[in-house]
Amino acid sequence: MAEKKEPQAEPQPAADPAAAQQQQVLLRLDERNMRASYANAFRTNVTPEEVMIDFGVNVVSGTPGQGRQPEMTFQLGERIILNPFTAKRLAIMLGQLIRQHEQQFGEVELDAGKRRKG
C-alpha cells in the first residue's frame, strides 16, 4: 500500500514587488551567542550612514566627606552600530515600550532627585 502524503504548499513567486513584501516569513531565533550586559548610561554618535550607540555604566568614586570632589567614570561596555533605518525602528519600538511600561507601572521619572523617597 502506498503511503499517503499531505500536499505541501510551495511558495509561489509574487507577481509584483509589493505583493512579495507582504509574504510571511518564518523567523527563527538563534540565542547561542547572545550575551547580556547591564547599562545605566549611553552616548550616541552619527554619520550619514550609521548611528552608533555606546552603552556602559556610570561609576562614582570619592565622597564629599573626604574633602575631594566626587568623580564619575563612564565605563564603556558595548558599541552597537545601526543603519539609520534600523535606528528609527528601534526608536519607535522603544517609545512604544516606554508608553506601555508607564501605563502599567506609572510614569518613569528621569529626575533622580524626584525619584528619591523621603
Phi, psi and omega in degrees: 000133182283141179285132181270126179251141175284142179293141178252133179286129176258137180298133179259136178297139181284149181288325180229160183299326180297319179293324179297325180289340182271354179293143179282146180236135176278123181255126177249134179261129176248105184260012184298326182255013183287141175238153175245136178226152176257141175219138172241009179206158177207163170221157184233159175208147180227151168233173177300336184253344189218153169240124180248133177235120175261130179248146179192195183232129172280127179238124179263134177231154182083150178232146181302330181294342181271007177080007176236156183287135176300146181236139178246133177244132176265103180274108182286138181239319185219146170238125177249128180245124183236154168280162184300330181292314179292322178299319180293318177297321178296317179299317178297314181295319179295321176299316179295319181297316179294319177301315179296317180299315181292326176296323183276321189242355182102170185298140174272110182275121181276336179281111184299327179297325179283338181283335183295133178267122186271000000 
